Structure formats: structure tokens, C-alpha cells
Amino acid sequence: MPPSVTLALPPPAPATPKSPALLGRLERRLVASLHRFVARHYLKKPELAELLDIKLPDLASVGWAALNELAYRLRLERTARVLSLNIETTNHCNLRCTICPVNRGMARAKKWLDPAVFERLIDRSPTVRFILPFQWGEPLLHPAIDRMVRYARDRGIRSMMTTNGTLLDEAMASRLFDSGLSRLTLSIDGDDATHERIRGVALAEVRERFLATRKLRDARGAELRLDVSMVLDDTTKPALDHYRAQWAGIADRVQVIPRLAQGPRTTPCREAWRGSLVVLVDGTVTTCCADSEGQLALGDGHRDAPAQIVNNAAFRALRRAHRACDWKAPCAGCSEFDGRDVGVNARFS
């Protein structure tokens, strides 16, 4: 028999731990895939995938959002967690748009949010991953808007805001780049004639500002995404194709949203369960971006933590009312423009 032979095999290499950067990239890819699936197959709104990426950037926030959605589906009195805030930094505006109440009858006093109040609100919101530092009014009017966005950014919170574009010059753009703002959306109304009729300013002017900002962003290598958004109603609908063609390839995202309008509500609104609070400049909390006067008055965001407000007695009563289809103002008369014939999905269904 041949002599026995012993093979000296090298010891197995120790497992190499995956780096945090690699794990982060894998998580982002998984989250993006989940958002695409949810947007297309569950919400039936594929265009929302990118917005979900912004608002829910990690698996933890996706999980909590799923629990909030389950609470909505089961019509529970409570929801799981606050994930985002709309923080009204001012309700002043430099325009007088025909479709906006700010300078056409708003009863609330005009105010500027103290940045220190903003910072305390952020500090009381450890579960929040996304904010809109505006609501009614023009956010670029606020002299400390970049300071507030930067404060949120430094605490891991993404920010996105909408502007009328009239104040978007090179100095303002540079401040926004440096602040860490994730997205800036230019709000416009259809074609040139419609935009000027509604807003009183030439669309060509704000378009040039937008293009200059994009050029500066690209030159600096800034990460800010630049979007455009149009509200769809009978006035702007004829210009929809023109709007899409004009901005395709220029804006990073071309959005169309139906205008909220007076009409009978027929279904409970997801907003009461979604884990998003609207904090108006005087501290009044609502859950609806269309509640311009804060009629719902669900709490005081300048005093109480969002986690205390989202399941307080007033919020639970609102959810019970929606569950029973027993709506009071402003919910009872809230509907939205039907854009299905031009391929625009409803916002709140």
C-alpha cells in the first residue's frame, strides 16, 4: 500500500467584516427597491418612489412607516411614530397668488419663526428623519432659513422645500447648497400666460433663476436636487403637456399634483395616521397641509414633543371621526381635483 500522505491545508481565512460604508450602500439599495415596489404595486403611484426615498431613507423608518400604514388600514385610534414634520418658518409671502389664501384673506397673524424655537422642536423630535421647513408663505424670505436647515441636517434630518423662485439668486443658492438642503422645488402654474395670471410674475424670470441655480450647482458639485411642481386644476390643465415638455431634462423631477378643492369627503384620510405633523408658525399643530388656519388645532408644537401630540386626545378623536365618517370642518368639505383623465393620481387616497 502506498504510504499515507498528510495534506497541510492552510487555515480558513477569518471572515472579513463588511465595512459600515458597504452596509450603508446595501441598505440604500434595498430601501430603494422596497420603495419602488410599494409605490408601483401597493400605492399604485410609481412616481412616488423617489419621494419615499427622501422621506424614508433607511430600513428603520420604512418599518415604522409600515406600522403607521397598518394603523390606518385597521382604523386604530393611535399610530406608531412621528416620522416627518412640516414646520412653517413664516406665513409671509412676497406674492399675491390668486389660488393661495396667504395674502388673500388668511386670518392668522403674520409671523417669523424664531430659529431657537425651530431648534428646540428638532431636539424634541428624535424619531423624525425628514422635514419640510415651510408650509404657507415663502420660505426664502426668512433670513435664517439656511441656519434652520443646517441644524436639522447636522442631526441626520433631511429637508425639502418649495419656493416661488423670485428670491433664488446666486447668493441664496449658495446658502442653500451649504445648508445641506436635499431638494428645492420650484412651484409654477402651467405655461407663461397662466403662471403670470395666477402669480403676477413672469415665468421666464423664475425659469432663468432656476437654470442659473442648476448651472451653479453642477459647477460646484453640490448634491441639491432641483424639482418643479404644478398644481393641476381647470386653470392649469390645458397647459399640462406644455409644462411637462418645457421642464423635461431640465428639472430633476417634474411633478403634478391635483389641487385640493371644496367637495364632499367620501373616505377617511390617511394623513391622520401617516406620522406627519404640520406645525404652523404660531405653534398650532394640524395634520393637514391644506388646513391654512389651523382649524384642527391638535396641539402646541412649540411646547410639546411630537410624540406627545400624535396620539393625544384630540388626535385620537380625529381618527375616531374619520373611522366613523363623521367629518367636521375642514375635513368634511375637502376633496381634490380629478386628474385621472390626464394620468395624474389623487394625492390623498
C-alpha positions as CSV (number, residue, x, y, z in Angstrom):
1,M,0.0,0.0,0.0
2,P,1.2,3.5,-0.7
3,P,2.5,5.5,2.3
4,S,-0.1,7.7,3.8
5,V,0.1,11.4,2.9
6,T,-0.9,14.2,5.1
7,L,-2.0,17.3,3.4
8,A,-1.2,20.5,5.2
9,L,-4.1,22.8,4.3
10,P,-3.9,26.5,5.1
11,P,-6.3,27.6,7.9
12,P,-9.5,29.2,6.8
13,A,-9.2,32.9,6.3
14,P,-11.0,34.9,9.0
15,A,-14.3,36.4,8.0
16,T,-13.8,40.0,6.8
17,P,-16.4,42.2,8.4
18,K,-18.3,44.3,6.0
19,S,-17.5,48.0,6.3
20,P,-20.1,50.4,7.5
21,A,-20.0,52.1,4.1
22,L,-20.7,48.9,2.3
23,L,-23.6,48.0,4.6
24,G,-24.9,51.5,4.1
25,R,-24.9,51.1,0.3
26,L,-26.6,47.8,0.6
27,E,-29.3,49.2,2.8
28,R,-29.9,52.1,0.5
29,R,-30.3,49.8,-2.5
30,L,-32.7,47.5,-0.6
31,V,-34.7,50.5,0.6
32,A,-34.9,51.9,-2.9
33,S,-36.1,48.6,-4.2
34,L,-38.8,48.5,-1.5
35,H,-39.9,52.0,-2.3
36,R,-40.3,51.1,-6.0
37,F,-42.3,48.1,-5.2
38,V,-44.6,49.9,-2.7
39,A,-45.1,52.8,-5.0
40,R,-45.9,50.7,-8.0
41,H,-47.8,47.8,-6.6
42,Y,-49.3,49.0,-3.3
43,L,-49.9,52.7,-3.7
44,K,-50.4,52.4,-7.5
45,K,-48.4,55.6,-7.9
46,P,-44.9,54.8,-9.3
47,E,-44.0,58.4,-9.4
48,L,-43.9,58.4,-5.6
49,A,-40.9,56.1,-5.3
50,E,-38.4,58.9,-5.4
51,L,-40.3,60.9,-2.7
52,L,-40.4,57.8,-0.5
53,D,-36.6,57.6,-0.8
54,I,-36.3,61.1,0.5
55,K,-38.7,60.7,3.4
56,L,-37.9,57.2,4.5
57,P,-34.1,56.8,3.9
58,D,-33.4,53.6,6.0
59,L,-35.0,50.3,6.9
60,A,-36.0,51.5,10.4
61,S,-38.0,54.4,9.0
62,V,-39.6,52.1,6.4
63,G,-40.6,49.7,9.1
64,W,-42.2,52.4,11.2
65,A,-44.0,53.8,8.2
66,A,-45.4,50.4,7.5
67,L,-46.7,50.3,11.1
68,N,-48.3,53.7,10.6
69,E,-50.0,52.4,7.4
70,L,-51.2,49.3,9.2
71,A,-52.8,51.6,11.9
72,Y,-54.5,53.4,9.1
73,R,-55.8,50.3,7.4
74,L,-57.1,49.0,10.8
75,R,-58.5,52.5,11.6
76,L,-56.8,52.4,15.0
77,E,-57.1,55.4,17.3
78,R,-53.3,55.5,17.6
79,T,-50.4,55.5,15.1
80,A,-46.9,54.2,15.6
81,R,-44.4,57.0,15.3
82,V,-43.8,60.6,14.1
83,L,-41.5,60.4,11.1
84,S,-41.8,63.8,9.5
85,L,-42.7,67.4,10.2
86,N,-43.9,70.3,8.2
87,I,-42.6,73.3,10.1
88,E,-43.9,76.7,9.0
89,T,-41.0,79.1,9.2
90,T,-43.0,82.1,8.0
91,N,-46.5,82.8,6.7
92,H,-45.3,86.0,5.0
93,C,-45.1,85.9,1.2
94,N,-43.9,88.4,-1.4
95,L,-46.6,87.3,-4.0
96,R,-50.4,87.5,-4.0
97,C,-51.3,84.4,-5.9
98,T,-55.0,84.0,-6.9
99,I,-55.1,80.4,-5.6
100,C,-53.4,81.0,-2.2
101,P,-55.0,82.4,1.0
102,V,-51.8,83.8,2.5
103,N,-52.3,87.4,1.1
104,R,-56.0,86.9,0.3
105,G,-57.9,86.6,3.5
106,M,-55.7,84.5,5.8
107,A,-56.9,85.3,9.4
108,R,-53.8,84.1,11.2
109,A,-51.3,86.8,12.2
110,K,-48.2,87.0,10.1
111,K,-45.1,85.8,12.0
112,W,-41.5,84.7,11.6
113,L,-40.4,81.6,13.4
114,D,-37.6,82.1,15.9
115,P,-34.7,79.8,14.9
116,A,-34.3,78.9,18.6
117,V,-37.9,77.7,18.6
118,F,-37.2,75.6,15.5
119,E,-34.1,74.1,17.1
120,R,-36.0,73.1,20.3
121,L,-38.6,71.5,18.2
122,I,-36.0,69.5,16.3
123,D,-34.4,68.5,19.6
124,R,-37.7,67.2,20.8
125,S,-38.2,65.1,17.7
126,P,-35.7,62.2,17.9
127,T,-37.7,59.9,15.6
128,V,-38.1,62.4,12.7
129,R,-36.0,61.8,9.6
130,F,-37.5,64.4,7.2
131,I,-38.8,67.9,7.4
132,L,-40.4,70.5,5.2
133,P,-39.2,73.8,6.6
134,F,-42.2,75.7,5.1
135,Q,-45.9,75.5,4.9
136,W,-47.8,78.6,3.9
137,G,-45.7,81.6,2.9
138,E,-42.4,81.9,1.0
139,P,-39.6,80.2,3.0
140,L,-36.7,82.0,1.3
141,L,-38.0,85.3,2.9
142,H,-36.8,84.0,6.3
143,P,-33.3,85.4,6.9
144,A,-32.3,82.3,8.9
145,I,-33.8,79.6,6.6
146,D,-30.4,78.1,5.8
147,R,-29.4,78.1,9.5
148,M,-32.5,76.1,10.3
149,V,-32.0,73.6,7.5
150,R,-28.3,73.2,8.6
151,Y,-29.4,72.5,12.2
152,A,-31.7,69.7,11.0
153,R,-29.0,68.3,8.6
154,D,-26.5,68.1,11.4
155,R,-28.9,65.9,13.3
156,G,-29.4,63.5,10.4
157,I,-32.7,65.0,9.2
158,R,-33.3,65.7,5.5
159,S,-35.1,68.8,4.3
160,M,-37.0,69.7,1.2
161,M,-38.8,73.0,0.5
162,T,-40.9,74.6,-2.2
163,T,-40.4,78.2,-3.4
164,N,-41.9,80.6,-5.8
165,G,-38.4,81.2,-7.2
166,T,-38.4,85.0,-7.1
167,L,-35.7,85.2,-4.5
168,L,-33.5,82.5,-5.9
169,D,-30.4,84.4,-6.9
170,E,-26.7,83.2,-6.7
171,A,-26.2,84.2,-3.1
172,M,-29.4,82.4,-2.0
173,A,-28.5,79.3,-4.0
174,S,-25.0,79.2,-2.4
175,R,-26.6,79.4,1.1
176,L,-28.9,76.5,0.3
177,F,-26.1,74.4,-1.1
178,D,-24.1,75.0,2.1
179,S,-27.1,74.3,4.4
180,G,-27.4,70.7,3.2
181,L,-30.9,71.1,1.8
182,S,-31.9,67.9,0.0
183,R,-34.4,69.2,-2.6
184,L,-35.7,72.5,-3.7
185,T,-38.9,72.6,-5.7
186,L,-40.0,75.5,-7.9
187,S,-43.8,75.9,-7.8
188,I,-45.2,77.0,-11.1
189,D,-48.5,77.2,-12.8
190,G,-48.7,75.8,-16.4
191,D,-47.5,78.0,-19.2
192,D,-46.2,81.5,-19.2
193,A,-49.6,83.2,-19.6
194,T,-51.2,81.1,-16.9
195,H,-48.4,81.5,-14.4
196,E,-48.3,85.2,-14.8
197,R,-52.1,85.5,-14.4
198,I,-52.1,83.5,-11.2
199,R,-48.9,84.7,-9.6
200,G,-48.3,88.2,-11.1
201,V,-44.7,87.4,-12.1
202,A,-43.3,86.3,-15.4
203,L,-42.5,82.6,-15.6
204,A,-39.5,83.4,-17.8
205,E,-37.9,85.2,-14.9
206,V,-38.1,82.4,-12.4
207,R,-37.1,79.9,-15.1
208,E,-33.9,81.8,-15.7
209,R,-33.2,81.8,-11.9
210,F,-33.8,78.0,-11.8
211,L,-31.4,77.4,-14.8
212,A,-28.8,79.6,-13.2
213,T,-29.1,77.7,-9.9
214,R,-28.8,74.4,-11.7
215,K,-25.6,75.6,-13.6
216,L,-24.1,76.8,-10.3
217,R,-25.0,73.5,-8.6
218,D,-23.3,71.5,-11.3
219,A,-20.2,73.6,-11.3
220,R,-19.9,73.3,-7.5
221,G,-20.8,69.6,-7.5
222,A,-23.5,70.3,-4.9
223,E,-25.9,67.5,-4.1
224,L,-29.1,69.6,-4.0
225,R,-31.8,68.2,-6.3
226,L,-33.9,70.7,-8.2
227,D,-37.5,69.9,-9.0
228,V,-40.6,71.6,-10.4
229,S,-44.2,71.2,-9.3
230,M,-47.5,72.2,-10.8
231,V,-50.9,72.2,-9.2
232,L,-53.5,70.7,-11.6
233,D,-56.9,72.3,-11.8
234,D,-59.2,73.6,-14.6
235,T,-57.0,76.6,-15.0
236,T,-53.7,74.8,-15.5
237,K,-54.9,71.6,-17.1
238,P,-54.8,72.9,-20.7
239,A,-51.1,73.7,-20.2
240,L,-50.1,70.3,-18.8
241,D,-48.4,68.9,-21.9
242,H,-46.6,72.2,-22.4
243,Y,-45.4,72.2,-18.8
244,R,-44.1,68.7,-19.0
245,A,-42.3,69.3,-22.3
246,Q,-40.8,72.6,-21.1
247,W,-39.2,71.1,-18.0
248,A,-38.3,67.6,-19.1
249,G,-34.5,67.2,-19.0
250,I,-34.1,70.5,-17.0
251,A,-35.6,69.6,-13.7
252,D,-34.5,66.5,-11.7
253,R,-38.2,65.7,-11.1
254,V,-41.3,67.1,-12.9
255,Q,-44.3,66.8,-10.5
256,V,-48.0,67.3,-11.0
257,I,-50.4,67.3,-8.0
258,P,-54.2,67.8,-8.0
259,R,-55.4,70.9,-6.3
260,L,-57.4,70.4,-3.1
261,A,-60.9,71.7,-3.6
262,Q,-64.2,72.0,-1.9
263,G,-66.3,68.9,-2.2
264,P,-67.8,66.2,0.0
265,R,-65.4,63.8,1.6
266,T,-66.2,60.1,1.0
267,T,-63.3,58.2,2.6
268,P,-61.1,58.5,5.7
269,C,-57.9,60.5,5.1
270,R,-54.5,58.8,5.5
271,E,-52.9,62.0,6.8
272,A,-54.3,61.4,10.3
273,W,-52.3,58.2,10.6
274,R,-49.2,58.9,8.5
275,G,-46.9,60.1,11.3
276,S,-46.5,63.6,9.9
277,L,-47.3,66.8,11.9
278,V,-47.8,70.3,10.4
279,V,-46.6,72.9,12.9
280,L,-47.8,76.3,12.0
281,V,-45.7,79.4,12.8
282,D,-47.7,80.1,16.0
283,G,-47.2,76.6,17.2
284,T,-50.6,75.3,16.3
285,V,-50.4,71.6,15.1
286,T,-52.6,70.2,12.4
287,T,-52.2,67.1,10.3
288,C,-53.3,68.6,7.0
289,C,-51.2,70.7,4.6
290,A,-54.5,72.3,3.4
291,D,-55.6,73.5,6.9
292,S,-54.4,77.0,6.4
293,E,-56.0,78.4,9.5
294,G,-55.1,75.5,11.8
295,Q,-58.8,74.7,12.5
296,L,-58.0,71.2,13.6
297,A,-55.8,72.5,16.5
298,L,-54.4,69.2,17.6
299,G,-51.7,70.5,19.9
300,D,-48.9,73.1,20.5
301,G,-45.7,72.2,18.7
302,H,-43.7,75.0,20.3
303,R,-44.4,73.5,23.7
304,D,-44.9,69.7,23.4
305,A,-42.9,67.0,21.8
306,P,-44.4,65.5,18.6
307,A,-44.5,62.1,20.3
308,Q,-46.8,63.5,22.9
309,I,-49.1,65.2,20.3
310,V,-49.5,62.5,17.7
311,N,-51.6,60.2,20.0
312,N,-53.1,62.8,22.3
313,A,-56.9,63.1,23.0
314,A,-57.5,65.5,20.1
315,F,-55.7,63.3,17.5
316,R,-57.5,60.2,18.7
317,A,-60.8,62.0,18.4
318,L,-60.0,63.0,14.9
319,R,-59.2,59.4,13.9
320,R,-62.4,58.2,15.5
321,A,-64.3,60.7,13.5
322,H,-62.7,59.6,10.2
323,R,-63.3,56.0,11.1
324,A,-67.0,56.8,11.6
325,C,-67.1,59.0,8.5
326,D,-68.3,61.8,10.9
327,W,-66.2,64.6,9.5
328,K,-66.2,68.2,10.8
329,A,-64.6,71.2,9.2
330,P,-62.2,71.4,7.4
331,C,-62.3,67.7,6.7
332,A,-65.9,67.5,5.7
333,G,-65.6,69.7,2.7
334,C,-62.2,68.5,1.5
335,S,-61.9,66.9,-1.9
336,E,-59.5,67.2,-4.8
337,F,-59.4,67.9,-8.5
338,D,-59.8,64.7,-10.6
339,G,-56.9,64.3,-12.9
340,R,-57.3,60.7,-13.9
341,D,-58.1,61.5,-17.5
342,V,-54.6,63.0,-17.9
343,G,-52.8,60.4,-15.8
344,V,-52.4,62.4,-12.6
345,N,-53.1,60.3,-9.4
346,A,-55.0,61.5,-6.4
347,R,-52.9,62.8,-3.5
348,F,-54.8,61.5,-0.5
349,S,-56.2,58.1,-1.5
